[in-house]
Amino acid sequence: MNTQYSNHKFPRVVIIGGGFGGIEVAKALKNKEVEVMLLDRNNHHTFQPLLYQVATGTLDAPSIAFPLRKMFRKQENFTFRIADVLGIDATNKTLDTDIGSISYDYLIIATGATTNFFGNQDIAHNAMPMKNVKEAVSIRSFILQNIEDSLLKTDTEERSAYLNFVVVGGGPTGVELSGAIAEIRNHILTKDYPELKKEDMNVYLVEGLPKILANLSPQASEKAELYLKELGVKVLLNVQVTGYDGDIITFADGNRIKTKTVLWSAGVMGQFPSGINPDIVVRGNRIRTDEECRVIGMKDVFAIGDVAAMITDELPRGHPGVAPVAQQQGRFLAKNIIRMLSGQPTEKFNYFDKGSMATIGRNKAVVDIGKIRFQGFFAWWVWMFVHLMSLVGFRNRVVTFINWAINYLTFNAGIRLIIHKYRRPERVREPVNE
Ligand SMILES: Cc1cc2nc3c(=O)[nH]c(=O)nc-3n(C[C@H](O)[C@H](O)[C@H](O)COP(=O)(O)OP(=O)(O)OC[C@H]3O[C@@H](n4cnc5c(N)ncnc54)[C@H](O)[C@@H]3O)c2cc1C
């Protein structure tokens, strides 16, 4: 066993994942008699709610990411390693990682979720997900590349494929992303590309359910749809995507759209290292926990946030996959670990739902806070304030605020850079048995 990372003066709490949940556990264990080790495959925390603004050129990537080492530099009991955790050996209390074996006394799995393509290999290969900074930057490049490429096509039909942008999934991410792409068309297209007309570009939002924002109130759903239509987004409801080959997206009703760009925000699934009993992996590939975030059947192993499913009679599908759940579970779990170490009784987790919101272009948002529901300009200010304050780091808040102000005043946020040309990865065909 590799013990190079430990003096073992205090019990070691190892956290896999420096996302919303993981960083809260680590912060709440500051100055406590534990050794905290955070492992993440990236060296930064990502503020996922604003990824769509990176994808559409309003913000640059560093505004929504924050280096994990900088975040914890004043925390003495803290160690960080860039590591991809591959497996959990609960019997020996060790982790198998790409930097070697790491031992733990308490393990917290806070590995979040990845994109769910529901097993469709063609869509997985050709559509673009948006779960991290790299993917958001690729989307930005690809949108710009396709507009550039459209100028080289003389055939109208052929050109339209480069200027049709299809977003799949009518949750908050799909709504925000399609709204922001529509704003590019409405305010930027003809300025940057005088050869093109607004009508040349189409933005579609495809949703399998009869309404968008299905987890919000009916008022929020209706208003969001209206706002998107005002922006010129073509909202297709009750439409199931059946395939996408990189040129044409097909639907179960037989319709199809020629498009080079399909952005996939239609589903997520938990991701975690091997070593978890498949019997406790539930819907959405999430790990079942008890009400104290303890992984069922595993000693001293806990799961929080998007990867965890705390299933109770009141919550048969667990908590929603949103940042406040991960954050509250992180803080709760840190307190429970301290209670365990000091021999005090542990407590059960209670989620405090602060509400949901989504923005749909400038001046427009929908907000549900319990029974209080409002939409429009005031909702948009609330959305901006909440997101600005939630960003990690003073610099990020200032830079984001300045970018938003410039964008608001000029209709022209400027981060339309193609830094690396995006190319679809080569497809490795699975061998076909004769
Ligand atoms: C585009 C988008 C928009 C969103 N908008 C909102 C919103 O407006 N409001 C809201 O409340 N929620 C929103 N969410 C959901 C929210 O971001 C998640 O609920 C939240 O990030 C969950 O936190 P987490 O700690 O469980 O996981 P994450 O924040 O995803 O963190 C997981 C971390 O684990 C690391 N990791 C994963 N596997 C390994 C491994 N094997 N080894 C090492 N490291 C690993 C990852 O690198 C990552 O840093 C959005 C999500 C997305 C993708």
Ligand as a Chemical Component Dictionary entry (heavy atoms), coordinates in Angstrom:
data_LIG
# 
_chem_comp.id                   LIG 
_chem_comp.type                 NON-POLYMER 
_chem_comp.pdbx_formal_charge   0 
_chem_comp.three_letter_code    LIG 
# 
loop_
_chem_comp_atom.comp_id 
_chem_comp_atom.atom_id 
_chem_comp_atom.alt_atom_id 
_chem_comp_atom.type_symbol 
_chem_comp_atom.charge 
_chem_comp_atom.model_Cartn_x 
_chem_comp_atom.model_Cartn_y 
_chem_comp_atom.model_Cartn_z 
_chem_comp_atom.pdbx_ordinal 
LIG C1  C1  C 0 -24.533 22.621 -18.296 1  
LIG C2  C2  C 0 -25.019 22.433 -16.881 2  
LIG C3  C3  C 0 -25.791 23.425 -16.297 3  
LIG C4  C4  C 0 -26.242 23.288 -14.989 4  
LIG N1  N1  N 0 -27.001 24.280 -14.436 5  
LIG C5  C5  C 0 -27.382 24.188 -13.144 6  
LIG C6  C6  C 0 -28.082 25.260 -12.514 7  
LIG O1  O1  O 0 -28.376 26.288 -13.139 8  
LIG N2  N2  N 0 -28.408 25.119 -11.194 9  
LIG C7  C7  C 0 -28.071 23.999 -10.483 10 
LIG O2  O2  O 0 -28.367 23.944 -9.287  11 
LIG N3  N3  N 0 -27.444 22.967 -11.049 12 
LIG C8  C8  C 0 -27.078 23.040 -12.357 13 
LIG N4  N4  N 0 -26.408 22.001 -12.956 14 
LIG C9  C9  C 0 -26.183 20.771 -12.173 15 
LIG C10 C10 C 0 -25.023 20.955 -11.220 16 
LIG O3  O3  O 0 -23.905 21.463 -11.919 17 
LIG C11 C11 C 0 -24.732 19.618 -10.576 18 
LIG O4  O4  O 0 -25.868 19.212 -9.862  19 
LIG C12 C12 C 0 -23.544 19.698 -9.634  20 
LIG O5  O5  O 0 -22.379 20.018 -10.354 21 
LIG C13 C13 C 0 -23.344 18.384 -8.888  22 
LIG O6  O6  O 0 -22.235 18.503 -8.055  23 
LIG P1  P1  P 0 -21.340 17.226 -7.738  24 
LIG O7  O7  O 0 -20.364 17.661 -6.686  25 
LIG O8  O8  O 0 -22.186 16.058 -7.460  26 
LIG O9  O9  O 0 -20.577 16.912 -9.093  27 
LIG P2  P2  P 0 -19.711 17.852 -10.036 28 
LIG O10 O10 O 0 -19.863 19.276 -9.694  29 
LIG O11 O11 O 0 -20.031 17.425 -11.420 30 
LIG O12 O12 O 0 -18.216 17.425 -9.696  31 
LIG C14 C14 C 0 -17.719 16.142 -9.945  32 
LIG C15 C15 C 0 -16.201 16.218 -9.959  33 
LIG O13 O13 O 0 -15.699 14.905 -9.892  34 
LIG C16 C16 C 0 -14.589 14.776 -10.766 35 
LIG N5  N5  N 0 -14.491 13.351 -11.114 36 
LIG C17 C17 C 0 -15.455 12.574 -11.643 37 
LIG N6  N6  N 0 -15.040 11.289 -11.732 38 
LIG C18 C18 C 0 -13.781 11.271 -11.250 39 
LIG C19 C19 C 0 -12.816 10.237 -11.093 40 
LIG N7  N7  N 0 -13.081 8.968  -11.412 41 
LIG N8  N8  N 0 -11.606 10.566 -10.576 42 
LIG C20 C20 C 0 -11.325 11.848 -10.245 43 
LIG N9  N9  N 0 -12.206 12.854 -10.370 44 
LIG C21 C21 C 0 -13.423 12.580 -10.864 45 
LIG C22 C22 C 0 -14.927 15.676 -11.930 46 
LIG O14 O14 O 0 -13.763 16.081 -12.608 47 
LIG C23 C23 C 0 -15.638 16.837 -11.218 48 
LIG O15 O15 O 0 -14.728 17.859 -10.873 49 
LIG C24 C24 C 0 -25.929 22.118 -14.264 50 
LIG C25 C25 C 0 -25.157 21.127 -14.853 51 
LIG C26 C26 C 0 -24.691 21.288 -16.150 52 
LIG C27 C27 C 0 -23.839 20.225 -16.784 53 
# 
loop_
_chem_comp_bond.comp_id 
_chem_comp_bond.atom_id_1 
_chem_comp_bond.atom_id_2 
_chem_comp_bond.value_order 
_chem_comp_bond.pdbx_ordinal 
LIG C1  C2  SING 1  
LIG C2  C3  SING 2  
LIG C2  C26 DOUB 3  
LIG C3  C4  DOUB 4  
LIG C4  N1  SING 5  
LIG C4  C24 SING 6  
LIG N1  C5  DOUB 7  
LIG C5  C6  SING 8  
LIG C5  C8  SING 9  
LIG C6  O1  DOUB 10 
LIG C6  N2  SING 11 
LIG N2  C7  SING 12 
LIG C7  O2  DOUB 13 
LIG C7  N3  SING 14 
LIG N3  C8  DOUB 15 
LIG C8  N4  SING 16 
LIG N4  C9  SING 17 
LIG N4  C24 SING 18 
LIG C9  C10 SING 19 
LIG C10 O3  SING 20 
LIG C10 C11 SING 21 
LIG C11 O4  SING 22 
LIG C11 C12 SING 23 
LIG C12 O5  SING 24 
LIG C12 C13 SING 25 
LIG C13 O6  SING 26 
LIG O6  P1  SING 27 
LIG P1  O7  DOUB 28 
LIG P1  O8  SING 29 
LIG P1  O9  SING 30 
LIG O9  P2  SING 31 
LIG P2  O10 DOUB 32 
LIG P2  O11 SING 33 
LIG P2  O12 SING 34 
LIG O12 C14 SING 35 
LIG C14 C15 SING 36 
LIG C15 O13 SING 37 
LIG C15 C23 SING 38 
LIG O13 C16 SING 39 
LIG C16 N5  SING 40 
LIG C16 C22 SING 41 
LIG N5  C17 SING 42 
LIG N5  C21 SING 43 
LIG C17 N6  DOUB 44 
LIG N6  C18 SING 45 
LIG C18 C19 SING 46 
LIG C18 C21 DOUB 47 
LIG C19 N7  SING 48 
LIG C19 N8  DOUB 49 
LIG N8  C20 SING 50 
LIG C20 N9  DOUB 51 
LIG N9  C21 SING 52 
LIG C22 O14 SING 53 
LIG C22 C23 SING 54 
LIG C23 O15 SING 55 
LIG C24 C25 DOUB 56 
LIG C25 C26 SING 57 
LIG C26 C27 SING 58 
# 
